[in-house]
Amino acid sequence: MKVLIADPVAEEGIKALQTQAEVLVKLGLKPEELKAIIGNYDALIVRSETKVTADIIEAGRKLQTIARAGAGLDNIDVDAATRKGIVVVNAPTGNTISAAEHTIALMLASARHIPQANNTLKSGVWQRSAFLGTELRGKTLGIIGLGNVGSEVARRAMAFEMRLIAHDPFVSPEYAQNLRVTLVSLEELLTESDFISLHLPLTPATKGLIGAKELGKVKPSVRIINCARGELIDEEALFKAVEEGRVAGAAVDVFSEEPTTDNILFKHHKIIVTPHLGASTTEAQVTIAQDISEQILAIFNGKPAKYAVNAPYIPPEIAPILTPFMSVAVTVGSLASQLMEGQMNMLQITYSGEISNYDTSALKAAILGGLLERISEERITLVNANLIATKRGLRVIEQKETTCENYDSLITLKVTTSAGTTTVAGTVMRGETHIVRVNDFWVDIIPTGGYFLFSDHRDRPGLIGAVGTITGKADINISAMHLGRLQPRGPALMILALDEPLPEKQRQQILAIPDVYTAKLVKL
């Protein structure tokens, strides 16, 4: 077997690979150079520098695996690799401790003005009075995202006698309690925190999570730390908030564009910046290299990789039955995550009809993947599905029913949270995914990749017209509508397929209509 390493990797990983493979380290390859030689290799290892595009993947005639020595996957076309049957692996936990420690370091540096004091003294000025700091003891740390890194930050912050609060609807209350963390809404976290630390992946749902509106709710004494992804914060809004004294300071390790030497955050002395050093420790690089080498050797030996990020494997003999339901499973999970409220603690998955006769492990992984796609640092696969659910304190119950009253096969997901339950069911009809149940209502929705408005309301004359008037005045076209009710003038559900996303102003106007209980915009 031959392995090509295109970006720097710790020597420990290289030596492990050399026990069973021929290894070539060739750094700084241009795309055309990589494309010209990749056909000779069985495995490719990259970090963030090398872009593994569909063209390069197509040229990799012998490739069995592509390994990302780190957590992110932005530089790898995972879908193209999956189509070619190439296993993509990464090392999502290798830098966890290093990133958590760097977060704490930045928090202390911001609280005590360490970089500024260092620069002033080295310039020949002794000026103690300009650098009056604040203690961490007794302060409230708000952690946005209790995944791998966020949880480790919480454990370390306890040693500083801080009060810990967090926002993460996708961990159980028991999990947070074991960390001595109080779960709160995002708004509560913003208003109560003395320090705010972000630990989320970058997804369409998290991009721009902290903007001008959110920064308008924080204490003027707050300090914000970001060691996750630059695009989570509106950099212009953060700079302006610090400039105007509405935020006391910030410490940022990640930026919307990298590498960079020119960012608005560099222009304020109360904002500490570092060049994406979260994983830059000797220990993290060794751990990552070892994780990657172990997985590559496992794949070479026909064994599963610990952190495979592709879609779960389905044996060829049952693929015609189960493969169409992979899309159903992802969609059911995604819709439930967007409709649910409260703190999630239990999932019940029911497979009914023909699919109940088969191994549904891949479908379970796909459901969890759809449910957690907006917040999980890791792609969820057959290999790691149970582990990720367990780490977040989620109970997953599966049951199978050989009969199905209305369909050949049906997947039903019931999510139990602190606020109640959310039920979503889906099936395949005419080769397409159909959502056929939302809570107590039987519906028929075909996901289009667009936007839908889900509104619980009381059935009464004029209500639908009032909603249509609001969307019409906003020049938002309704392409389809589905209505369901339990009884005349009783509980009802309206689902509108929209050509454009509904602005928040119009959503609030709909909520203000008498007898409208909810109005949730989802993307399916």
N, C-alpha and C positions, 0 to 999 in steps of 0.2 A: 504494500500500500504506500501511496505517496501523498504527503501533506505539504501544502504551500502556506506559509505564514507571511501575510502581506503587511501586517502592522506589528509594532513591538509587543512582545509577549515575554513574561518572566522565564528565565532559564530553566526553572524547575519543571515547567510544563513541557518545554522542548525536550528535555532529557527523558521525561516519561514517555513521550511519543516515540522517541528514537529507539525504545526497547522493542517496538513492534512495527515501525514504519520508517520509510525514508523521508527525511524532513528537509525542506529548503526554505530558508528565511530570505525573502527578497522584498525589501521595504521600498516605499516611494514609487511603486509602479503606477504608470499612467493607465487610464482605462483601456486604451488600445493595446498596451503591453500586457496587461492582465488577461484581456480577452484572447490574445494570441497564444498564451501558454497554459491557460486554465484547463484545457482539454486533456492534459497529461496527468491531472491530479484527482485523487479520490476524496480529498478533504481540503477546505479552504478556511483559514483562520484570519479574522479581521477584528479591528477595534472600531472606532468611529471614523477614522480617516478615510478608509477605502470604501467606495460605494459599490455594492454588489447589485448591479442592475439586471433587468431581464435579459439583456443582450449577453452579459457575461455568464449568466446562469445557462442560457441556451448553448453557449460555447463549451460549457463544462460537461462534456459527453460522459466522463467517468465519475463525476461528482456523486458521492453518497451523502455528504454532509457539509453544511456551511456553519461555522462556529463564530459567534460574536463574543469576544473576550470582554464581557461587561453585561449590563442589563438592557440597554436600549437596543432597538431593532430598526431605527429610522433609516439606516443606510443599507438595509437588505430588503429586496423585493421578496417577501415571504410567500406571497401568492404565486409568483412565478416559480419559486423553488418547490412549492407544494404540487403544482401542476406537473413538474418534472420528476416528482417522487423523491426529492432531495430533502433530507431531514435537516431542519434548522435548529440549532441549539444555542443557548446563551448561559450566562452565569449570573442570575438575578440577585443572588444573596452574597456573592463574594466580597462586595464592597460595603455591605450593610454597616458593619461596625465603624469602618473608616468614615463613611458619610455621617453617621450619627455623632461621632466624635468631632468632626469638622463643624457640624451644626452647633454643638456646645461651645466649641472654640470661638466661633463667630458671635454667639450670644454673649459670651464673656467679653470679647473684644469690643463689642458695641456698648455694653453696659459700662465698661471702664475706659473707653476711648483709647485703647491701647495703641493702635496704629498712629493716631493723630499725636498722642503724647510722645511716641517714639520719634516721629518725624520732627517734631518741634525741638526736642532735646538735642537730637543729632544736628540740627541746624544752628545750635549754639545758644538756645534760649531755655532757661529754667523757668517754667511757668506752671506751677501746681494748681493755681486757682482756676485755670481755664478748663480743667479736666475733672470736674466733680462728677463722680459716677453714681451708680445705683447698685444695690445688692440684688442678687437673685432670690435670696431667702425671703419667703413670705409673698413673693410675687406670683401672679397667675400666668402660666404658660399655656397658650392655646395651640394645640397641634391639629393641623388640618391633614387628616390621613393617618390612620393607625396601621399601616402596612409594616413591612419589615423594618424600614429605617425609622418611621414614626414611633413604633413601639420601643425601639432601642433608645431613642431620644427620651422617651418618657421614663424609662428605667434609670437613665443617668440623671435626669432632672430631679428625680426623687432625692438624690444625695444632696442636692442644694436646698432641700426643704421648700420646694416650690409647690404651689397648688396647681394641679394638672387638670385641664379640660381639653376635650377633643371633639372634632366633628368628623364623623365617618359613619354613615347609615348602614354600612356593610360589614360591621362587626357586631357581635352579640354584646348585650350589657354585661354578661358574665366575663367575657374576655376583657372588656375595659375595666371592670371591677378588679380583676386580678392584677392589672397594671396600676391600680389605684388612680384611675382616670375617670372623670365624670363626663359622660357624653352629653353634648348640648347641640343646639341648632347653630348654623353658621352665624346667624345674626347675634346670638348670645355670645359666641366666641369672640366676635369682632368687638363687641361693646365691653366685655369683661376682661380681656387679656391685657397684660403688661408686656408680654412678648408673644409674638405669633410666628410659628414655624410651619412651613409648607412641606408636605411629603406625599405628593401625588404624581402619578404619571401624566403625561400630556395627552389628552384626548379632546375631541370636539366639545365634550361636556365640561372639561376643566380649563380649556384655553381662556385666558382673560378672567379667571375666577375672581381675582382681586383687582378691581378697577376703581374709578373715581367714586362710584356709588358706595362701594364697600369701605373705602378709605374714609369716607365721610362719617362712618359710624364708630370709628375707633377712638380710644383715648388719645389725647395729644402727647401723652408720655409713652406711648407704645413704641416698641422696636420690632421690626419685621425681619425675619431671617428666611432666605430661600436657597436651599441646597438641592432642589428637586429639578425643575425645568424653568427656564427663563420666561417662557410664554404664559406661565400661570399668572403672572403679574403684569399689569399695564405699566410699563416702565416710565412712560411720560407722566402718568397719574401719580406714581410713587414719588418721582422726583419733585413734582409740584407740591405734594403733600408735605414732604420734608422741608422744601424751600419755604413754605408758608407756615411752618411750625405746627402743622396738624398731625405730624408724625415725628417722634423725637429722633429717630434714626433707623437705619436699615443696614443689613449685612447680606451681600448677595454673591453667590458663587457661580450662578448660571445666568445666561443671557439669551435674548430672543434670537440673536445671530452669533454664532461662534465659528472659528475664533474671531475675536474683535479687540481692537485697541481704541475704539471710538464708540462710546455709548453714553447716553445722557446721564446715566447713574454715576459715571466717573467724575462728573462735574460738581458734586457736592461733598464737602468735607465730612458731613455727618453720615455718609453712605460708604461703608467699607466694602471693597470688592476684592475677589480672588478669582484666578483664571481656571474655574471648574476643577478644583482640587479635591472634591469630595472623595474620590476613589484613589487619590494619589498618595498611597502609602505603600511601603515595601510589602507589608503583610497582605494588603488587599490584592496587589498584583500577583503575588504568589498563589493566593487562594483561588483567584480567578483562573490563572493559568492551569492549576491543577484540576479545577472543576471541568474546564474545557477539554483537557487531555484525556481525563477519565471517560468523558462522554463520547469522544471520538473513537477511543479504543473499544468502548462498549458497542458502538454501532458497527465497527469493523468486525467484531466477534458475534454479530447477530443478536445483540442484547438491546433492551430499550435504554434510551438516554434519559437521565434524570430530569433535565430541563428542556426537553423537546418542545418547540413552540408551534409546530405545524398542527393541522387538524388531526384528531385522533385517527388511528389506523382502523379500518374496517376490513375484515377478511373478504376476499373476492366472492366467496360463495353466498354471503348474505348482503353484499353491497347493493344489489338491485332493490332490496327491501328497505334497508336502513339509510342509505345515502340520501334519498330525498327528504328524510326526516331530520337530517342534520340542520338544514336551514330552518325547519320548524322549531327545533329545540333552541337554537340561538335566538330566534325571534321571540319565542315565548319568554325566555329569560330576560331579554332586553326590554320587552314591553312591561313585564312585571316590575323591573327595577325603576322604570320611569313613572309608573302609576302608584307604587307603594309609598306609604308614609310611615314615619317612625323608625325605630331601631330594629333591624332584622335579627331574628334569632333561630328560626326553624324553616326548613323547606320540605315540602312533601311533593314528590314527583310520582304521578300515576301513569303507567303505560297501559293503554287499553286496546283490545283487538289483536290484530295479527302481529304487531310488533312486540307484543308481550311474550311471544314464543321464542324470542332471540335474546342474545346478550346485548343489553342496552347500556353498557358502560360508556361507550362512545357518546351516546345521546345525553347521558348524565353530565359528562364533561362539557358538551356543547351548551347545555342549559346553564351550567355554572359560568361558562365563558360569556354567554350573553348577559347574564345577571350582573356579573362583576366587571364587564369590559370597560366601564367608565372609570374604574378606580383601582383595579389591580395592577401592580407593577409587573406581573407575570401573565403570559398567555396561559390559558387553562387547557390542559390536555388530559388524555386518558391516564397519563402517568402521574400528574400532580393534582388532579381534581380533588381527591379526598384530603390530601395534605393541605391545600389552600383553604378548603372549607373548615378543616380542623383548626388551622392557625387563626382563623377569624372567629372561632367559637361557634360556628354554625352547625346545627344538627340537620342532617339530610336523611330523610326517610323515603325509601322507594317501595312502591307496591305495583303489582301487575294484575290486570283483570283480562281474562281471555275473551270476554265478550265486550262489545261496544254497541250501544243501542242505535246510534245515528250514523256512525262512520266505520269504515274498515279498520282504521287505527286512529288513536287519539293520544296526544301527550297533554297532560294537565299538570300545571305547576301551581301550588298553593304556598304563598309566602306569608309566614306569620311574623308580625312585628309588634312593637309596643303599642302601636295605634290600631291594630286589628289585623285583618287578613286581606290579601289580594290574590285572586285566582285568575289565571289565564290558561286557555287551552287552544291547541292548534292541530291541524292535520294537513294532509296533502290531497288535493283534488285537481284532476286534470293536469298533473305535473307541477302544480303551483302550491306554494305555502298559503294556507288560509288560517287566520285567527278566527275561531268559531265560538269562543266564550270569553267574556270578561266579567268576573264576579258572578252575579246571579243572572246575567243576560246572555242569551244565545245570539250570536251575531255572525257576520260573514265579511271579513276584511281581508283584502289582498295587500300585503306590504309592498309598497312601490319604491321604497328608498326616499320617500318624501315625508311631509309633515301631516300629522293628524291632531285634531282637537277632540279630547274625550271630556264629556260634560255629564255629570250626574245631576239630575234635576227632578222636579215633580211634573208629571205630564199635565199640561193645561193648554188651552187655546192661546195662540199669540206668542208663545215663548220662542218657537223656532224662527218665526218672522223677526223677532227682536234681535236674535243672534245674527241672522242674515243681514239685517240692516247695519249692524256694527261692522261686519266683515266687508260689506259692500262699500260703505263709506271709506273704509281703509284701502279700497281697491285690491282686496284679497279674494281671489277666485276660489269658490268651493267646487271641486271636481267631482265629489261623490259624497253621499250622506247615508248614514245608517241610523235607524231609530229602533230602540227596543223598550218595552215597558212590561212591568209585571202585571199591571191592571190599569184600567182607565183612571186617569187623574191620580195615579199612584207613582211609585218610584220608577224612573225611566233613565235611559242612557242614550245620549246623542253622540255620534262619532262623525266628524267632518274631515274629509280629505282635502287638504289645502295646497294650492300651487306654490304658496310662499309661507314662510314662518309667520305666525301671528305675533305682532309686537306686544310687549308687556302692557302698554297702555290699553290696547283693545281687549286683552285678556282680562284686565281688571274691570273694564266696562261690562264684559259678559258676566263676571262674577257678581257684579252689582245688580243684575237683573233679578227681580224677586223670584224665588223658588229655584234658583240655580245654586247648587251646592259646591260643585267643583268645576274647574276648567283647566285641564292639563294639556300642554302641548308636548307631543312626543314625536320622535323620528323613527320611522320603520321602513 
